[in-house]
Amino acid sequence: MSWEKPKPEHLSGSLKPECIIEGHSQCIWSLAYLGTSGNIVSTSEDSSICQWKRTGQPVGKPWYGDGGGIGSMAISPDETMVICGSVGGSLQLCNIKEGSVVGDPWEGHDDVVRCLDWSCNDLEIASGSEDSTIRCWNPNTGQQIAPPIETSHGWVIAVKYSSQGDKFMSSGADGVICVWSKDGKLLIEIKGHDSDKGVTSLCWSKDSAHIFSGSGDHTIQKWRLIDGKKLAVFRSHINPIKSICLMPNENYIVSASNDCSIRIWDLKTNQLVGDPLLHDD
């Protein structure tokens, strides 16, 4: 059965976008907000990386990787650099302030790089790919710092370091969440999402005691790390969830879905806050 684009209905009095930013010629695959400047960085299938002011004006000119679409990115902790992953399997480091690529592409993956994360301590970058591997890199040299981790995910769709930087987690097409030690040892497998829908996005709590996951099964789920116990399930989306983000105060989690909506959840009540925020497409 083919996927049909939903037709969102804007409720009377519902919030409208503050600004619509246009400039890419093809699908936008990744976004990041820069807290220091308030700017936005975007990557696209058109192989470009762009920086924008919040009001929509471009900051400098787009810069380009190795010619393939750019499906993922991660921002350095000091927000001066961005690492981008391409559909060809390479990674490219870029300087945000200068708007330019830095050095040669990092080679290693054999397929599309679906996800990236930069550790909070600035010591490592993790990449996950459709080749079913996770690779860890030295940000300063672009060299792999350990042998690749062969996962059971099929496609590795999400990877995320803990705030302490001592472990990271991954998820993929198999619907399983894996937590790894810094040296690549599997610590725990967490199962509970539909196995044929995939887990598409992950978040840690600040103390790394809890995990949040978004899935193609239309749910967000909360887990206790120590034993993998499911603590809560959030249901409202009618299509696969593509991205989740835990707010800094940890009182709310935000989700975005293929149903063209963004939804905000109160973690004290596990209920929706207000009406969904809707995209037209």
TORFIMAR-217280 format. One record per residue (C-alpha): residue in one letter; chain; z, x, y. Coordinates in steps of 0.02 Angstrom, whole numbers, plus 50000, padded with zeros to 5 digits. Layout:
! TORFIMAR-217280
<site rest="A" kette="A" up="Z" east="X" north="Y"/>
...
//
This chain:
! TORFIMAR-217280
<site rest="M" kette="A" up="50000" east="50000" north="50000"/>
<site rest="S" kette="A" up="49949" east="50074" north="50167"/>
<site rest="W" kette="A" up="50069" east="50087" north="50313"/>
<site rest="E" kette="A" up="50039" east="49965" north="50456"/>
<site rest="K" kette="A" up="50095" east="50006" north="50632"/>
<site rest="P" kette="A" up="50234" east="49888" north="50687"/>
<site rest="K" kette="A" up="50213" east="49782" north="50843"/>
<site rest="P" kette="A" up="50377" east="49800" north="50936"/>
<site rest="E" kette="A" up="50439" east="49650" north="51033"/>
<site rest="H" kette="A" up="50527" east="49698" north="51195"/>
<site rest="L" kette="A" up="50679" east="49589" north="51217"/>
<site rest="S" kette="A" up="50710" east="49510" north="51386"/>
<site rest="G" kette="A" up="50817" east="49630" north="51489"/>
<site rest="S" kette="A" up="50795" east="49774" north="51366"/>
<site rest="L" kette="A" up="50788" east="49951" north="51432"/>
<site rest="K" kette="A" up="50620" east="50022" north="51485"/>
<site rest="P" kette="A" up="50568" east="50206" north="51479"/>
<site rest="E" kette="A" up="50621" east="50311" north="51628"/>
<site rest="C" kette="A" up="50460" east="50409" north="51615"/>
<site rest="I" kette="A" up="50307" east="50419" north="51502"/>
<site rest="I" kette="A" up="50244" east="50597" north="51481"/>
<site rest="E" kette="A" up="50062" east="50623" north="51431"/>
<site rest="G" kette="A" up="49963" east="50782" north="51407"/>
<site rest="H" kette="A" up="49940" east="50824" north="51224"/>
<site rest="S" kette="A" up="49773" east="50776" north="51148"/>
<site rest="Q" kette="A" up="49842" east="50740" north="50974"/>
<site rest="C" kette="A" up="50002" east="50683" north="50890"/>
<site rest="I" kette="A" up="50167" east="50756" north="50955"/>
<site rest="W" kette="A" up="50266" east="50821" north="50807"/>
<site rest="S" kette="A" up="50424" east="50896" north="50883"/>
<site rest="L" kette="A" up="50530" east="50882" north="51040"/>
<site rest="A" kette="A" up="50679" east="50978" north="51110"/>
<site rest="Y" kette="A" up="50785" east="50956" north="51266"/>
<site rest="L" kette="A" up="50841" east="51109" north="51364"/>
<site rest="G" kette="A" up="51016" east="51077" north="51429"/>
<site rest="T" kette="A" up="51015" east="51220" north="51554"/>
<site rest="S" kette="A" up="50860" east="51162" north="51648"/>
<site rest="G" kette="A" up="50843" east="50980" north="51595"/>
<site rest="N" kette="A" up="50665" east="51016" north="51539"/>
<site rest="I" kette="A" up="50581" east="50958" north="51379"/>
<site rest="V" kette="A" up="50480" east="51063" north="51255"/>
<site rest="S" kette="A" up="50350" east="50980" north="51143"/>
<site rest="T" kette="A" up="50237" east="51039" north="51002"/>
<site rest="S" kette="A" up="50083" east="50952" north="50939"/>
<site rest="E" kette="A" up="49947" east="50937" north="50810"/>
<site rest="D" kette="A" up="49832" east="51001" north="50948"/>
<site rest="S" kette="A" up="49912" east="51175" north="50917"/>
<site rest="S" kette="A" up="49993" east="51181" north="51090"/>
<site rest="I" kette="A" up="50172" east="51203" north="51150"/>
<site rest="C" kette="A" up="50211" east="51124" north="51318"/>
<site rest="Q" kette="A" up="50360" east="51122" north="51434"/>
<site rest="W" kette="A" up="50391" east="50974" north="51549"/>
<site rest="K" kette="A" up="50509" east="50923" north="51686"/>
<site rest="R" kette="A" up="50607" east="50766" north="51650"/>
<site rest="T" kette="A" up="50501" east="50677" north="51780"/>
<site rest="G" kette="A" up="50344" east="50715" north="51679"/>
<site rest="Q" kette="A" up="50267" east="50861" north="51773"/>
<site rest="P" kette="A" up="50210" east="51007" north="51665"/>
<site rest="V" kette="A" up="50300" east="51173" north="51686"/>
<site rest="G" kette="A" up="50165" east="51306" north="51684"/>
<site rest="K" kette="A" up="50018" east="51299" north="51565"/>
<site rest="P" kette="A" up="50024" east="51256" north="51379"/>
<site rest="W" kette="A" up="50034" east="51403" north="51261"/>
<site rest="Y" kette="A" up="49959" east="51413" north="51089"/>
<site rest="G" kette="A" up="50002" east="51482" north="50918"/>
<site rest="D" kette="A" up="49879" east="51542" north="50788"/>
<site rest="G" kette="A" up="49763" east="51393" north="50807"/>
<site rest="G" kette="A" up="49842" east="51272" north="50683"/>
<site rest="G" kette="A" up="49944" east="51118" north="50722"/>
<site rest="I" kette="A" up="50127" east="51152" north="50762"/>
<site rest="G" kette="A" up="50238" east="51036" north="50662"/>
<site rest="S" kette="A" up="50413" east="51102" north="50695"/>
<site rest="M" kette="A" up="50516" east="51207" north="50814"/>
<site rest="A" kette="A" up="50692" east="51269" north="50851"/>
<site rest="I" kette="A" up="50767" east="51330" north="51015"/>
<site rest="S" kette="A" up="50874" east="51487" north="51026"/>
<site rest="P" kette="A" up="51058" east="51459" north="51073"/>
<site rest="D" kette="A" up="51030" east="51534" north="51247"/>
<site rest="E" kette="A" up="50874" east="51424" north="51268"/>
<site rest="T" kette="A" up="50761" east="51571" north="51313"/>
<site rest="M" kette="A" up="50655" east="51572" north="51155"/>
<site rest="V" kette="A" up="50576" east="51446" north="51037"/>
<site rest="I" kette="A" up="50517" east="51474" north="50859"/>
<site rest="C" kette="A" up="50373" east="51364" north="50801"/>
<site rest="G" kette="A" up="50309" east="51324" north="50627"/>
<site rest="S" kette="A" up="50125" east="51292" north="50593"/>
<site rest="V" kette="A" up="50028" east="51190" north="50467"/>
<site rest="G" kette="A" up="49957" east="51355" north="50405"/>
<site rest="G" kette="A" up="50128" east="51417" north="50350"/>
<site rest="S" kette="A" up="50162" east="51546" north="50485"/>
<site rest="L" kette="A" up="50301" east="51553" north="50616"/>
<site rest="Q" kette="A" up="50274" east="51605" north="50797"/>
<site rest="L" kette="A" up="50406" east="51660" north="50921"/>
<site rest="C" kette="A" up="50378" east="51610" north="51103"/>
<site rest="N" kette="A" up="50464" east="51648" north="51268"/>
<site rest="I" kette="A" up="50508" east="51485" north="51355"/>
<site rest="K" kette="A" up="50529" east="51555" north="51531"/>
<site rest="E" kette="A" up="50366" east="51653" north="51526"/>
<site rest="G" kette="A" up="50270" east="51522" north="51426"/>
<site rest="S" kette="A" up="50196" east="51651" north="51309"/>
<site rest="V" kette="A" up="50194" east="51701" north="51126"/>
<site rest="V" kette="A" up="50297" east="51853" north="51073"/>
<site rest="G" kette="A" up="50223" east="51971" north="50945"/>
<site rest="D" kette="A" up="50125" east="51927" north="50789"/>
<site rest="P" kette="A" up="50153" east="51773" north="50680"/>
<site rest="W" kette="A" up="50286" east="51786" north="50545"/>
<site rest="E" kette="A" up="50206" east="51767" north="50375"/>
<site rest="G" kette="A" up="50288" east="51712" north="50212"/>
<site rest="H" kette="A" up="50265" east="51528" north="50176"/>
<site rest="D" kette="A" up="50115" east="51468" north="50076"/>
<site rest="D" kette="A" up="50106" east="51294" north="50151"/>
<site rest="V" kette="A" up="50153" east="51188" north="50302"/>
<site rest="V" kette="A" up="50317" east="51235" north="50388"/>
<site rest="R" kette="A" up="50403" east="51066" north="50403"/>
<site rest="C" kette="A" up="50571" east="51115" north="50479"/>
<site rest="L" kette="A" up="50662" east="51254" north="50572"/>
<site rest="D" kette="A" up="50838" east="51288" north="50633"/>
<site rest="W" kette="A" up="50914" east="51429" north="50735"/>
<site rest="S" kette="A" up="51094" east="51471" north="50690"/>
<site rest="C" kette="A" up="51223" east="51445" north="50827"/>
<site rest="N" kette="A" up="51277" east="51627" north="50815"/>
<site rest="D" kette="A" up="51097" east="51681" north="50852"/>
<site rest="L" kette="A" up="51089" east="51789" north="50695"/>
<site rest="E" kette="A" up="50968" east="51690" north="50585"/>
<site rest="I" kette="A" up="50824" east="51568" north="50584"/>
<site rest="A" kette="A" up="50795" east="51457" north="50432"/>
<site rest="S" kette="A" up="50626" east="51381" north="50390"/>
<site rest="G" kette="A" up="50580" east="51250" north="50261"/>
<site rest="S" kette="A" up="50406" east="51219" north="50196"/>
<site rest="E" kette="A" up="50297" east="51110" north="50089"/>
<site rest="D" kette="A" up="50291" east="51259" north="49971"/>
<site rest="S" kette="A" up="50468" east="51203" north="49918"/>
<site rest="T" kette="A" up="50554" east="51360" north="49985"/>
<site rest="I" kette="A" up="50681" east="51399" north="50121"/>
<site rest="R" kette="A" up="50665" east="51568" north="50205"/>
<site rest="C" kette="A" up="50791" east="51653" north="50321"/>
<site rest="W" kette="A" up="50730" east="51768" north="50459"/>
<site rest="N" kette="A" up="50799" east="51897" north="50580"/>
<site rest="P" kette="A" up="50757" east="51828" north="50754"/>
<site rest="N" kette="A" up="50743" east="52003" north="50827"/>
<site rest="T" kette="A" up="50623" east="52076" north="50700"/>
<site rest="G" kette="A" up="50535" east="51928" north="50621"/>
<site rest="Q" kette="A" up="50577" east="51997" north="50449"/>
<site rest="Q" kette="A" up="50651" east="51897" north="50306"/>
<site rest="I" kette="A" up="50832" east="51944" north="50277"/>
<site rest="A" kette="A" up="50846" east="51878" north="50099"/>
<site rest="P" kette="A" up="50734" east="51823" north="49956"/>
<site rest="P" kette="A" up="50665" east="51647" north="49977"/>
<site rest="I" kette="A" up="50767" east="51503" north="49907"/>
<site rest="E" kette="A" up="50668" east="51403" north="49779"/>
<site rest="T" kette="A" up="50723" east="51222" north="49800"/>
<site rest="S" kette="A" up="50696" east="51064" north="49697"/>
<site rest="H" kette="A" up="50647" east="50966" north="49853"/>
<site rest="G" kette="A" up="50459" east="50976" north="49831"/>
<site rest="W" kette="A" up="50430" east="50972" north="50018"/>
<site rest="V" kette="A" up="50576" east="51042" north="50118"/>
<site rest="I" kette="A" up="50585" east="50920" north="50264"/>
<site rest="A" kette="A" up="50749" east="50964" north="50351"/>
<site rest="V" kette="A" up="50860" east="51116" north="50366"/>
<site rest="K" kette="A" up="51016" east="51133" north="50474"/>
<site rest="Y" kette="A" up="51149" east="51268" north="50500"/>
<site rest="S" kette="A" up="51332" east="51223" north="50517"/>
<site rest="S" kette="A" up="51410" east="51255" north="50687"/>
<site rest="Q" kette="A" up="51507" east="51399" north="50610"/>
<site rest="G" kette="A" up="51346" east="51479" north="50545"/>
<site rest="D" kette="A" up="51423" east="51512" north="50374"/>
<site rest="K" kette="A" up="51316" east="51387" north="50279"/>
<site rest="F" kette="A" up="51165" east="51275" north="50298"/>
<site rest="M" kette="A" up="51097" east="51119" north="50218"/>
<site rest="S" kette="A" up="50925" east="51059" north="50169"/>
<site rest="S" kette="A" up="50838" east="50901" north="50112"/>
<site rest="G" kette="A" up="50667" east="50849" north="50059"/>
<site rest="A" kette="A" up="50550" east="50735" north="49967"/>
<site rest="D" kette="A" up="50668" east="50716" north="49818"/>
<site rest="G" kette="A" up="50801" east="50625" north="49920"/>
<site rest="V" kette="A" up="50935" east="50756" north="49882"/>
<site rest="I" kette="A" up="51042" east="50848" north="50010"/>
<site rest="C" kette="A" up="51084" east="51028" north="49962"/>
<site rest="V" kette="A" up="51218" east="51134" north="50047"/>
<site rest="W" kette="A" up="51195" east="51323" north="50033"/>
<site rest="S" kette="A" up="51305" east="51471" north="50072"/>
<site rest="K" kette="A" up="51241" east="51598" north="50196"/>
<site rest="D" kette="A" up="51181" east="51707" north="50051"/>
<site rest="G" kette="A" up="51083" east="51565" north="49972"/>
<site rest="K" kette="A" up="51206" east="51504" north="49839"/>
<site rest="L" kette="A" up="51200" east="51317" north="49805"/>
<site rest="L" kette="A" up="51372" east="51245" north="49849"/>
<site rest="I" kette="A" up="51345" east="51059" north="49820"/>
<site rest="E" kette="A" up="51208" east="50931" north="49790"/>
<site rest="I" kette="A" up="51230" east="50760" north="49869"/>
<site rest="K" kette="A" up="51134" east="50612" north="49800"/>
<site rest="G" kette="A" up="51132" east="50433" north="49861"/>
<site rest="H" kette="A" up="50971" east="50399" north="49955"/>
<site rest="D" kette="A" up="50822" east="50326" north="49862"/>
<site rest="S" kette="A" up="50751" east="50473" north="49765"/>
<site rest="D" kette="A" up="50570" east="50426" north="49800"/>
<site rest="K" kette="A" up="50589" east="50405" north="49988"/>
<site rest="G" kette="A" up="50647" east="50576" north="50045"/>
<site rest="V" kette="A" up="50782" east="50631" north="50168"/>
<site rest="T" kette="A" up="50698" east="50671" north="50332"/>
<site rest="S" kette="A" up="50835" east="50724" north="50453"/>
<site rest="L" kette="A" up="51011" east="50799" north="50445"/>
<site rest="C" kette="A" up="51161" east="50825" north="50561"/>
<site rest="W" kette="A" up="51330" east="50911" north="50541"/>
<site rest="S" kette="A" up="51492" east="50856" north="50622"/>
<site rest="K" kette="A" up="51563" east="50994" north="50733"/>
<site rest="D" kette="A" up="51696" east="51040" north="50606"/>
<site rest="S" kette="A" up="51566" east="51037" north="50465"/>
<site rest="A" kette="A" up="51674" east="50917" north="50367"/>
<site rest="H" kette="A" up="51544" east="50778" north="50372"/>
<site rest="I" kette="A" up="51356" east="50762" north="50353"/>
<site rest="F" kette="A" up="51239" east="50629" north="50421"/>
<site rest="S" kette="A" up="51068" east="50599" north="50343"/>
<site rest="G" kette="A" up="50917" east="50493" north="50388"/>
<site rest="S" kette="A" up="50794" east="50438" north="50256"/>
<site rest="G" kette="A" up="50630" east="50356" north="50215"/>
<site rest="D" kette="A" up="50735" east="50220" north="50132"/>
<site rest="H" kette="A" up="50769" east="50156" north="50311"/>
<site rest="T" kette="A" up="50954" east="50204" north="50310"/>
<site rest="I" kette="A" up="51071" east="50329" north="50392"/>
<site rest="Q" kette="A" up="51214" east="50384" north="50281"/>
<site rest="K" kette="A" up="51376" east="50478" north="50315"/>
<site rest="W" kette="A" up="51449" east="50596" north="50184"/>
<site rest="R" kette="A" up="51607" east="50697" north="50158"/>
<site rest="L" kette="A" up="51558" east="50876" north="50124"/>
<site rest="I" kette="A" up="51701" east="50930" north="50013"/>
<site rest="D" kette="A" up="51656" east="50809" north="49873"/>
<site rest="G" kette="A" up="51493" east="50727" north="49927"/>
<site rest="K" kette="A" up="51573" east="50555" north="49942"/>
<site rest="K" kette="A" up="51472" east="50425" north="50038"/>
<site rest="L" kette="A" up="51576" east="50359" north="50183"/>
<site rest="A" kette="A" up="51459" east="50242" north="50276"/>
<site rest="V" kette="A" up="51283" east="50169" north="50273"/>
<site rest="F" kette="A" up="51194" east="50115" north="50432"/>
<site rest="R" kette="A" up="51057" east="49984" north="50410"/>
<site rest="S" kette="A" up="50943" east="49906" north="50541"/>
<site rest="H" kette="A" up="50778" east="50002" north="50543"/>
<site rest="I" kette="A" up="50634" east="49919" north="50452"/>
<site rest="N" kette="A" up="50531" east="50078" north="50425"/>
<site rest="P" kette="A" up="50569" east="50259" north="50376"/>
<site rest="I" kette="A" up="50688" east="50354" north="50488"/>
<site rest="K" kette="A" up="50610" east="50513" north="50557"/>
<site rest="S" kette="A" up="50750" east="50591" north="50658"/>
<site rest="I" kette="A" up="50937" east="50575" north="50692"/>
<site rest="C" kette="A" up="51048" east="50661" north="50820"/>
<site rest="L" kette="A" up="51237" east="50664" north="50835"/>
<site rest="M" kette="A" up="51297" east="50650" north="51016"/>
<site rest="P" kette="A" up="51405" east="50797" north="51078"/>
<site rest="N" kette="A" up="51560" east="50687" north="51089"/>
<site rest="E" kette="A" up="51530" east="50632" north="50908"/>
<site rest="N" kette="A" up="51560" east="50450" north="50955"/>
<site rest="Y" kette="A" up="51379" east="50399" north="50930"/>
<site rest="I" kette="A" up="51228" east="50442" north="50824"/>
<site rest="V" kette="A" up="51049" east="50407" north="50879"/>
<site rest="S" kette="A" up="50905" east="50372" north="50760"/>
<site rest="A" kette="A" up="50716" east="50362" north="50781"/>
<site rest="S" kette="A" up="50602" east="50274" north="50658"/>
<site rest="N" kette="A" up="50423" east="50233" north="50613"/>
<site rest="D" kette="A" up="50465" east="50055" north="50666"/>
<site rest="C" kette="A" up="50437" east="50120" north="50845"/>
<site rest="S" kette="A" up="50620" east="50103" north="50890"/>
<site rest="I" kette="A" up="50766" east="50215" north="50940"/>
<site rest="R" kette="A" up="50937" east="50147" north="50895"/>
<site rest="I" kette="A" up="51112" east="50200" north="50948"/>
<site rest="W" kette="A" up="51260" east="50180" north="50830"/>
<site rest="D" kette="A" up="51446" east="50177" north="50868"/>
<site rest="L" kette="A" up="51532" east="50288" north="50740"/>
<site rest="K" kette="A" up="51700" east="50203" north="50765"/>
<site rest="T" kette="A" up="51633" east="50032" north="50716"/>
<site rest="N" kette="A" up="51474" east="50087" north="50622"/>
<site rest="Q" kette="A" up="51381" east="49955" north="50723"/>
<site rest="L" kette="A" up="51230" east="49958" north="50837"/>
<site rest="V" kette="A" up="51256" east="49981" north="51023"/>
<site rest="G" kette="A" up="51145" east="49867" north="51127"/>
<site rest="D" kette="A" up="50963" east="49829" north="51094"/>
<site rest="P" kette="A" up="50841" east="49952" north="51016"/>
<site rest="L" kette="A" up="50740" east="50064" north="51133"/>
<site rest="L" kette="A" up="50558" east="50031" north="51094"/>
<site rest="H" kette="A" up="50398" east="50132" north="51098"/>
<site rest="D" kette="A" up="50233" east="50039" north="51113"/>
<site rest="D" kette="A" up="50156" east="50145" north="50974"/>
//
